[in-house]
Amino acid sequence: MSKSIPSQPILQVENLKIYFPIRRGFWGKQVGEVKAVDDISFAIEKGKTLGLVGESGCGKTTTGKGILRVYQPTSGRIYYKGTDIAEMSKAQIRPFRRQLQLIFQDPYGSLDPRQSVQAILTEAITTDRQRHSAAQIKARIEELLQAVELDLSMSDRYPHEMSGGQRQRVGIARALACDPELIVCDEPVSALDVSIQAQIINLLKKLQHSRGLTYLFVAHDLTVVYHIADVIAVMYLGKIVELMDAKDIYANPLHPYTKALLSAVPITDYAVERQRKRIILKGEVPSPINAPAGCPFHPRCRFATETCQQAMPKLTAVGGGHQVACHNLKQVTD
């Protein structure tokens, strides 16, 4: 009997770095650099969701936009369906543009206020440079509005005439208009009310199942990510410090930073909430302009040792697809 060959990830990121130069003076002399994303690796299977979580400024959004080539990677590899797109020119990357789409965080700022929903979707539909009849475009717009559960009458409305949830549905429809395979969701529910957040999350899951979509879901809310992600990667100051199945985020968090994030998530069970202890991190998140040597989390970690100050721990497998970057894992888990 022949052995089955494992499926290749639709997206594989290897040692990705995205640095931004700091320039001063009349001639724009470079005096430093911001290490927004600093040597991270991960993969996403087709039809799955990887949740990328962490505090503001940790490099989550930069990672997503680097994968889409909105930002030029400093180094590293980005394999999309086996093809390295990291160093492609604008002309070379153009055939991949429609397959790689982005859902923005701000559902109002990401839509042109001068365009109706019909015009916004028409623009997305016709970017393939193919001939489309008026009837084909109308039918496609109706199909997209139905897919995101909006009434067909919405096609004549402008963004200011819609609620935040409706505008975000239009943003999702615009991404779907290109028939993508991979969508980067850049905190798509953070600007919405809690009740609307649940509706959008359920819609994204429904679309994923019906269309075979793959998501990179960027968020700072662990509760939201837990409900949509298959795998969760925790970022801190440009680095991934823990990577695990979503089911392990509450059951078996190992990195001290992940534990601190979870301790801040509110629990509705009053008895449990009273008994648990909040982990208060000392200090502030260091600046990526002047990141600390060694493990970036060591200035705020109660388990930090001299080794943590000198060497960055490698992301090490601990079983079951769980990976952690910590020198003192035994002390943390005891």
FENGI-V12676 format. One record per residue. N is the residue number from 1. RES is the residue in one letter. SS is DSSP state (H for helix, E for strand, C for the rest). BURIAL is 1 if it has 24 or more other ideal C-beta (glycine too) atoms within 12 Angstrom, else 0. Layout:
# FENGI-V12676
n,res,ss,burial
N,RES,SS,BURIAL
N,RES,SS,BURIAL
This chain:
# FENGI-V12676
n,res,ss,burial
1,M,C,0
2,S,C,0
3,K,C,0
4,S,C,0
5,I,C,0
6,P,C,0
7,S,C,0
8,Q,C,0
9,P,C,1
10,I,C,1
11,L,E,1
12,Q,E,1
13,V,E,1
14,E,E,0
15,N,E,1
16,L,E,1
17,K,E,1
18,I,E,1
19,Y,E,1
20,F,E,1
21,P,E,0
22,I,E,0
23,R,E,0
24,R,E,0
25,G,C,0
26,F,C,0
27,W,C,0
28,G,C,0
29,K,E,0
30,Q,E,0
31,V,E,0
32,G,E,0
33,E,E,0
34,V,E,1
35,K,E,1
36,A,E,1
37,V,E,1
38,D,E,1
39,D,E,1
40,I,E,1
41,S,E,1
42,F,E,1
43,A,E,1
44,I,E,1
45,E,C,0
46,K,C,1
47,G,C,1
48,K,C,1
49,T,E,1
50,L,E,1
51,G,E,1
52,L,E,1
53,V,E,1
54,G,C,1
55,E,C,1
56,S,C,0
57,G,C,1
58,C,C,1
59,G,C,1
60,K,H,1
61,T,H,1
62,T,H,1
63,T,H,1
64,G,H,1
65,K,H,1
66,G,H,1
67,I,H,1
68,L,C,1
69,R,C,1
70,V,C,0
71,Y,C,1
72,Q,C,1
73,P,C,1
74,T,C,1
75,S,E,0
76,G,E,1
77,R,E,1
78,I,E,1
79,Y,E,1
80,Y,E,1
81,K,C,0
82,G,C,0
83,T,E,0
84,D,E,0
85,I,C,1
86,A,C,1
87,E,C,0
88,M,C,0
89,S,C,0
90,K,H,0
91,A,H,0
92,Q,H,0
93,I,H,1
94,R,H,0
95,P,H,0
96,F,H,1
97,R,H,1
98,R,H,1
99,Q,H,1
100,L,E,1
101,Q,E,1
102,L,E,1
103,I,E,1
104,F,C,1
105,Q,C,1
106,D,C,0
107,P,C,1
108,Y,C,1
109,G,C,0
110,S,C,1
111,L,C,1
112,D,C,0
113,P,C,0
114,R,C,0
115,Q,C,0
116,S,E,1
117,V,H,1
118,Q,H,1
119,A,H,1
120,I,H,1
121,L,H,1
122,T,H,1
123,E,H,0
124,A,H,1
125,I,H,1
126,T,H,0
127,T,H,0
128,D,H,0
129,R,C,0
130,Q,C,0
131,R,C,0
132,H,C,0
133,S,C,0
134,A,H,0
135,A,H,0
136,Q,H,0
137,I,H,1
138,K,H,0
139,A,H,0
140,R,H,1
141,I,H,1
142,E,H,1
143,E,H,0
144,L,H,1
145,L,H,1
146,Q,H,0
147,A,H,1
148,V,C,1
149,E,C,0
150,L,C,1
151,D,C,0
152,L,H,0
153,S,H,0
154,M,H,1
155,S,H,1
156,D,H,0
157,R,C,1
158,Y,E,0
159,P,H,1
160,H,H,0
161,E,H,0
162,M,C,1
163,S,C,0
164,G,H,1
165,G,H,1
166,Q,H,1
167,R,H,1
168,Q,H,1
169,R,H,1
170,V,H,1
171,G,H,1
172,I,H,1
173,A,H,1
174,R,H,1
175,A,H,1
176,L,H,1
177,A,C,1
178,C,C,1
179,D,C,1
180,P,C,1
181,E,C,1
182,L,E,1
183,I,E,1
184,V,E,1
185,C,E,1
186,D,E,1
187,E,C,1
188,P,C,1
189,V,C,1
190,S,C,1
191,A,C,1
192,L,C,1
193,D,C,0
194,V,H,0
195,S,H,0
196,I,H,0
197,Q,H,1
198,A,H,0
199,Q,H,1
200,I,H,1
201,I,H,1
202,N,H,0
203,L,H,1
204,L,H,1
205,K,H,1
206,K,H,0
207,L,H,1
208,Q,H,1
209,H,H,0
210,S,H,0
211,R,H,1
212,G,C,0
213,L,C,1
214,T,E,1
215,Y,E,1
216,L,E,1
217,F,E,1
218,V,E,1
219,A,E,1
220,H,C,1
221,D,C,1
222,L,H,1
223,T,H,1
224,V,H,1
225,V,H,1
226,Y,H,1
227,H,H,1
228,I,H,1
229,A,C,1
230,D,C,1
231,V,E,1
232,I,E,1
233,A,E,1
234,V,E,1
235,M,E,1
236,Y,E,1
237,L,C,1
238,G,C,1
239,K,E,1
240,I,E,1
241,V,E,1
242,E,E,1
243,L,E,1
244,M,E,1
245,D,E,1
246,A,C,1
247,K,C,0
248,D,H,1
249,I,H,1
250,Y,H,0
251,A,H,0
252,N,C,1
253,P,C,1
254,L,C,1
255,H,C,1
256,P,H,1
257,Y,H,1
258,T,H,1
259,K,H,1
260,A,H,1
261,L,H,1
262,L,H,1
263,S,H,0
264,A,C,0
265,V,C,1
266,P,C,0
267,I,C,0
268,T,C,0
269,D,C,0
270,Y,H,0
271,A,H,0
272,V,H,0
273,E,H,0
274,R,H,0
275,Q,H,0
276,R,C,0
277,K,C,0
278,R,C,0
279,I,C,0
280,I,C,0
281,L,C,1
282,K,C,0
283,G,C,0
284,E,C,0
285,V,C,1
286,P,C,1
287,S,C,0
288,P,H,1
289,I,H,0
290,N,H,0
291,A,C,1
292,P,C,1
293,A,C,0
294,G,C,1
295,C,C,1
296,P,C,1
297,F,C,1
298,H,H,1
299,P,H,1
300,R,H,1
301,C,C,1
302,R,C,0
303,F,C,1
304,A,C,1
305,T,C,0
306,E,H,0
307,T,H,0
308,C,H,1
309,Q,H,0
310,Q,H,0
311,A,C,0
312,M,C,1
313,P,C,1
314,K,C,0
315,L,C,1
316,T,E,0
317,A,E,0
318,V,E,0
319,G,E,0
320,G,C,0
321,G,C,1
322,H,E,1
323,Q,E,1
324,V,E,1
325,A,C,1
326,C,C,1
327,H,C,1
328,N,C,1
329,L,H,1
330,K,H,0
331,Q,H,0
332,V,H,1
333,T,H,0
334,D,C,0
